[in-house]
């Protein structure tokens, strides 16, 4: 197996581990690991000597399960130290720093963005902005469900402008990052430094702009940042999971500014476009797939395109290890559990929100939002508790579902519901009944 193939297996495993543990844990204990060798029965992984004992005692079973899941079959895990690896004469390159890669990942380009009816307007508008910053479609507002390519288009714009205008000052942030930076600048009594950073750029891109909704001081600051850049004829690009008019608790003056340029949506792709996206992804992975396999995958993944990469990675890892040709039979065998888990998990989560909406009379958007009225907080506690007890999602993953930056909210919600169940037997029976129904 080549060095690149070994590195790919490590990357696939890290992505799985990031779903289970915090970024600090992954960075400290798992990122230093290197996949040294793989055969049909065993995978050998090296790590620094000062980490081996703890990892082996604390995470061995989890790691073995993760690597087995990545490869697609049960496999033994052998942990060795860097010194032992050196004796085997294998050298590997460290993983590219994730923050840098996310900002300027050369893989996000217009050339490898597959265009269809569902995203044609968004792609054309983004390309026009990239070729003529601040001349067309300013601001540009992209919206659509998660996993359909909004971030791909944002980074395509970034990379295209960097290529054509190397002297441009380009800043990409998420709504959460903008919020956190503002709070930090105020706590350090350095608001001018914050404004200097955000109001002296040529291009500002804000992903998940809906995050600032409901935060009055943050919206105030973003309003003035927006106006300053717009009056200076600087390009502004925003992305959200819904149209400006549908962002709850967003000030009207911001909504009106967000629609001053062009608003373009991205909808779930049809079957033919999904096949084309699969084919493009397979080419990017240097993985040759028959058309009937592509159609099988496209029929099973219909909404969140990010699932495509997970399915392809699992298939490729399996075929690399076993040497099997990837036909429809192999694809069904390897991905049957993958599709079942993904579909089951999403279905349960949708039903949980439906339960919470009916019980407390609030909408899902409010439950995952940032308002803190008593009914919304109660619904949020209720939904978090049910998701925790009916799925295998980690606390960190659940926190992301509710737009929280860490798992503290999840811990507090679980504690709140447990105390309420102890004090109110009728409520406890209701929770137990809901869990039983969801699991069935």
C-alpha positions in Angstrom: 0.0 0.0 0.0 1.4 3.4 -0.9 2.2 6.2 1.5 -0.7 8.3 0.2 -3.2 5.4 0.7 -2.0 5.0 4.3 -2.4 8.8 4.9 -5.9 8.6 3.5 -6.9 5.9 6.0 -5.5 8.1 8.8 -7.5 11.1 7.6 -10.7 9.0 7.4 -10.2 7.8 10.9 -9.6 11.3 12.3 -12.8 12.5 10.7 -14.6 9.7 12.6 -12.8 10.5 15.9 -13.7 14.2 15.5 -17.4 13.1 15.8 -16.7 11.4 19.1 -14.2 13.7 20.9 -13.4 17.3 21.3 -10.9 19.0 19.0 -8.4 19.3 21.9 -8.5 15.5 22.5 -8.2 14.7 18.9 -5.3 17.1 18.5 -3.4 15.9 21.6 -3.9 12.1 21.3 -4.9 11.1 17.8 -3.3 13.6 15.3 0.2 12.5 16.2 -0.6 8.9 15.1 0.5 7.5 11.8 -0.7 4.5 9.9 2.4 2.4 9.2 1.0 -0.7 7.5 -2.2 -2.5 6.7 -2.9 -6.0 5.7 -6.1 -8.2 5.6 -6.0 -8.9 9.3 -4.1 -6.1 11.1 -3.5 -2.3 10.9 -0.3 -0.9 12.5 -0.3 2.6 13.9 2.6 4.5 15.4 2.5 7.3 17.9 5.0 9.1 20.2 6.4 7.0 23.1 5.0 9.4 25.7 1.5 8.9 24.4 1.4 5.2 23.6 0.7 3.9 27.1 -2.2 6.3 27.8 -3.8 5.8 24.3 -3.5 2.1 24.6 -5.2 2.0 28.0 -7.8 4.6 27.3 -8.7 4.5 23.6 -7.6 1.1 22.2 -11.1 -0.3 21.8 -12.5 2.9 20.2 -9.6 3.1 17.8 -9.9 -0.5 16.8 -13.6 0.0 16.1 -13.0 3.2 14.2 -10.3 1.7 12.0 -12.5 -1.3 11.3 -15.4 1.0 10.4 -13.2 3.0 8.0 -11.8 -0.1 6.3 -15.1 -1.9 6.2 -14.3 -5.1 8.0 -13.1 -6.2 11.4 -9.4 -5.7 11.8 -6.8 -6.0 14.6 -5.0 -2.9 15.8 -1.3 -2.9 16.6 0.1 0.2 18.3 3.8 0.9 18.2 6.1 3.9 19.1 7.8 6.2 16.7 11.1 4.5 17.6 9.7 1.2 16.5 8.3 2.8 13.4 11.8 4.2 12.5 13.0 0.6 12.6 10.5 -0.3 10.0 11.9 2.6 7.8 8.6 4.5 7.2 8.3 8.2 7.1 5.1 10.2 6.9 4.1 13.9 6.4 2.1 15.7 9.1 -1.5 16.6 8.3 -1.9 20.1 6.9 -3.1 22.5 9.6 -6.9 22.3 9.4 -7.5 26.0 10.0 -5.3 27.1 7.1 -6.7 24.4 4.9 -10.3 25.5 5.6 -9.4 29.1 4.6 -7.6 28.5 1.4 -8.2 24.9 0.4 -7.2 24.6 -3.3 -9.6 21.7 -3.8 -12.6 24.1 -3.6 -12.7 25.6 -7.1 -15.3 26.4 -9.7 -13.8 23.8 -11.9 -14.8 20.9 -9.6 -18.1 22.4 -8.5 -20.7 20.3 -10.4 -23.5 22.5 -11.8 -27.2 21.6 -12.3 -30.6 23.3 -12.3 -30.7 23.3 -8.5 -27.5 25.4 -8.1 -26.9 27.1 -11.4 -27.9 30.6 -10.3 -25.7 30.4 -7.2 -22.7 29.1 -9.2 -23.1 31.8 -11.9 -23.5 34.6 -9.4 -20.5 33.4 -7.4 -18.3 33.2 -10.5 -19.4 36.7 -11.6 -18.4 38.0 -8.2 -15.1 36.2 -8.3 -14.3 37.7 -11.7 -15.6 41.2 -10.9 -15.4 41.9 -7.2 -17.7 44.7 -6.0 -18.9 45.3 -9.6 -21.7 42.8 -9.8 -24.0 41.2 -7.1 -23.0 43.2 -4.1 -23.8 41.9 -1.6 -24.2 38.2 -2.8 -26.3 36.2 -0.5 -26.3 32.3 -0.9 -28.7 30.2 1.0 -29.9 26.5 1.2 -29.8 23.4 3.4 -26.6 22.2 5.0 -24.3 20.1 2.8 -25.3 21.3 -0.6 -22.2 23.3 -1.6 -22.5 26.8 -0.1 -19.1 26.7 1.6 -17.6 25.2 -1.6 -18.7 28.2 -3.5 -17.4 30.6 -0.9 -14.0 29.1 -1.0 -14.1 28.9 -4.8 -14.6 32.7 -4.8 -11.8 33.1 -2.3 -9.3 31.1 -4.4 -10.4 32.7 -7.7 -10.0 36.2 -6.3 -6.6 35.3 -4.7 -5.5 34.1 -8.2 -6.6 37.2 -10.1 -6.0 39.8 -7.4 -3.1 38.6 -5.2 -3.0 41.9 -3.4 -6.6 41.9 -2.2 -7.2 41.6 1.5 -9.7 38.8 1.8 -11.4 37.7 5.1 -13.5 34.6 5.5 -15.2 34.0 8.9 -18.3 32.2 10.2 -21.0 34.1 12.0 -19.9 32.4 15.2 -16.3 33.5 14.7 -17.4 37.1 14.1 -19.5 37.0 17.3 -16.7 35.4 19.4 -14.1 37.9 18.2 -16.4 40.8 18.9 -17.1 39.6 22.5 -13.3 39.1 23.1 -12.5 42.5 21.7 -15.0 44.1 24.1 -13.8 42.2 27.1 -10.2 43.3 26.3 -11.4 46.8 25.7 -10.1 46.7 22.1 -13.1 47.4 19.9 -11.1 49.6 17.6 -8.7 46.7 16.7 -11.7 44.6 15.8 -13.1 47.3 13.6 -9.7 47.8 12.0 -9.6 44.2 11.0 -13.1 43.9 9.6 -13.5 47.3 8.0 -10.3 47.3 6.0 -10.8 44.4 3.7 -11.5 44.2 0.0 -13.6 41.1 0.3 -15.6 39.9 3.4 -17.2 36.5 3.3 -19.4 35.4 6.3 -20.6 31.8 6.4 -23.6 30.9 8.6 -24.6 34.5 9.0 -27.8 33.4 10.7 -25.7 32.8 13.8 -25.8 36.6 14.7 -29.6 36.6 14.9 -30.9 37.4 18.3 -27.7 39.1 19.4 -28.4 42.8 19.5 -24.9 44.1 20.1 -23.4 41.7 17.4 -26.1 42.8 14.9 -25.3 46.4 15.7 -21.6 45.9 15.0 -22.2 43.9 11.8 -24.7 46.6 10.5 -21.9 49.2 10.8 -19.3 46.9 9.3 -21.6 46.1 6.4 -22.4 49.8 5.7 -18.7 50.8 5.9 -17.6 48.2 3.4 -20.5 48.8 1.1 -19.9 52.5 1.0 -16.2 51.8 0.2 -17.3 49.6 -2.7 -15.9 46.4 -1.1 -17.4 43.0 -1.9 -19.6 41.3 0.7 -20.6 37.7 0.4 -22.9 36.0 2.9 -24.3 32.5 3.3 -27.1 31.1 5.4 -29.3 28.0 5.8 -32.4 30.1 4.9 -33.4 33.2 3.0 -32.9 36.6 4.7 -36.6 37.1 5.2 -36.8 33.7 7.1 -34.0 34.3 9.6 -35.7 34.7 12.9 -34.8 37.5 15.2 -32.7 39.3 12.6 -33.1 43.1 12.5 -35.2 44.4 9.6 -32.4 46.9 8.6 -30.0 43.9 8.1 -32.6 41.9 6.2 -33.1 44.9 3.8 -29.4 45.2 3.2 -28.9 41.5 2.7 -31.3 41.6 -0.3 -29.8 44.8 -1.9 -27.7 42.7 -4.3 -28.5 39.2 -5.5 -30.0 36.4 -3.4 -29.5 32.9 -4.8 -30.6 29.6 -3.4 -29.2 26.1 -3.6 -31.7 23.3 -3.6 -31.1 19.5 -3.2 -29.9 18.1 -6.5 -31.9 15.7 -8.7 -30.7 12.2 -9.5 -28.7 13.1 -12.6 -26.9 15.9 -10.8 -26.1 13.6 -7.8 -24.6 11.0 -10.2 -22.5 13.8 -11.7 -21.4 14.9 -8.3 -20.5 11.4 -7.3 -18.5 11.0 -10.5 -16.6 14.3 -9.8 -15.8 13.2 -6.3 -14.6 9.8 -7.4 -12.3 11.5 -9.9 -11.0 13.8 -7.1 -10.3 10.7 -5.0 -8.6 9.0 -7.9 -11.2 6.2 -7.6 -12.6 4.6 -10.7 -16.3 3.6 -10.3 -18.8 1.9 -12.7 -21.9 3.9 -13.7 -24.2 1.4 -12.0 -22.4 1.9 -8.7 -22.7 5.7 -9.1 -26.5 5.4 -9.7 -26.8 3.1 -6.6 -25.1 5.6 -4.4 -27.0 8.6 -5.9 -30.3 6.9 -5.2 -29.4 6.3 -1.6 -28.0 9.8 -0.9 -30.6 12.4 -1.8 -30.2 15.5 0.4 -26.9 16.1 2.3 -24.1 15.9 -0.3 -21.5 15.7 2.4 -22.6 12.1 2.8 -21.1 11.4 -0.6 -17.5 11.8 0.6 -18.2 9.6 3.6 -19.6 6.8 1.3 -16.7 7.1 -1.2 -14.1 7.1 1.6 -15.6 4.0 3.1 -15.8 2.2 -0.2 -12.2 3.1 -1.2 -10.7 2.1 2.1 -12.5 -1.3 1.9 -11.4 -2.0 -1.7 -7.8 -0.9 -0.9 -7.6 -3.4 1.9 -9.5 -6.3 0.4 -8.5 -5.9 -3.3 -12.1 -6.4 -4.3 -13.5 -4.7 -7.4 -16.1 -2.1 -6.5 -19.4 -3.4 -8.1 -22.9 -2.9 -6.9 -22.8 -6.0 -4.8 -19.7 -4.8 -2.9 -21.1 -1.3 -2.6 -24.3 -2.7 -1.0 -22.4 -4.9 1.3 -20.0 -2.2 2.5 -22.5 0.7 2.7 -25.7 -1.1 3.9 -24.9 -0.2 7.6 -23.7 3.3 6.6 -26.9 4.2 4.9 -29.0 2.6 7.6 -27.2 4.5 10.4 -27.3 7.8 8.5 -31.0 7.5 7.6 -32.0 6.2 11.0 -30.1 8.9 12.8 -31.6 11.7 10.7 -35.1 10.2 11.0 -34.9 10.0 14.8 -33.6 13.6 15.1 -36.5 14.9 12.9 -39.0 13.1 15.1 -37.4 14.5 18.3 -37.9 18.0 17.0 -41.4 17.2 16.0 -42.1 15.9 19.5 -40.6 19.1 21.0 -42.5 21.4 18.7 -45.9 19.8 19.5 -45.3 19.6 23.3 -44.0 23.2 23.8 -45.6 25.0 20.9 -42.4 26.4 19.5 -40.7 25.9 16.1 -37.5 24.0 15.4 -35.8 27.2 14.3 -36.5 28.7 17.8 -35.3 25.5 19.6 -31.9 25.7 17.8 -31.8 29.4 18.0 -30.5 31.7 20.7 -33.7 33.1 22.3 -34.1 32.1 26.0 -37.7 32.4 26.8 -38.9 29.8 29.3 -40.9 27.7 26.7 -38.0 27.7 24.2 -35.5 26.7 26.9 -37.7 23.9 28.1 -38.2 22.6 24.5 -34.4 22.8 24.0 -33.7 20.7 27.2 -36.3 18.2 26.1 -35.0 17.8 22.6 -31.3 17.5 23.7 -32.2 14.9 26.3 -34.1 12.8 23.8 -31.4 13.0 21.1 -28.7 12.0 23.6 -30.7 8.9 24.6 -31.9 7.8 21.2 -28.8 8.3 19.0 -25.1 7.6 19.2 -24.2 11.3 18.7 -21.5 12.7 21.0 -22.2 15.6 23.2 -20.1 17.8 21.0 -22.1 16.7 17.9 -25.4 17.4 19.6 -24.1 20.8 20.7 -23.5 21.6 17.0 -27.0 20.6 16.1 -28.2 23.3 18.5 -25.6 25.9 17.3 -23.6 25.8 20.5 -19.9 26.1 20.5 -19.3 23.4 23.2 -21.1 20.6 25.0 -21.8 22.6 28.2 -25.4 23.2 27.1 -25.9 19.5 26.5 -24.6 18.6 30.0 -26.9 21.3 31.6 -29.9 20.1 29.6 -29.5 16.5 30.6 -29.0 17.4 34.2 -32.2 19.6 34.1 -34.3 16.9 32.6 -33.0 14.2 35.0 -33.9 16.4 38.0 -37.3 17.1 36.6 -37.9 13.4 36.1 -36.9 12.7 39.7 -39.3 15.3 41.0 -42.2 14.6 38.6 -43.1 10.9 38.0 -45.6 11.8 35.3 -43.0 13.7 33.4 -40.5 10.8 33.8 -43.1 8.4 32.4 -43.7 10.8 29.4 -39.9 10.9 28.7 -39.6 7.1 28.9 -42.5 6.7 26.6 -41.1 9.1 24.1 -37.7 7.3 24.1 -39.4 4.0 23.6 -41.4 5.3 20.7 -38.3 6.9 19.1 -36.3 3.7 19.5 -39.0 1.6 17.9 
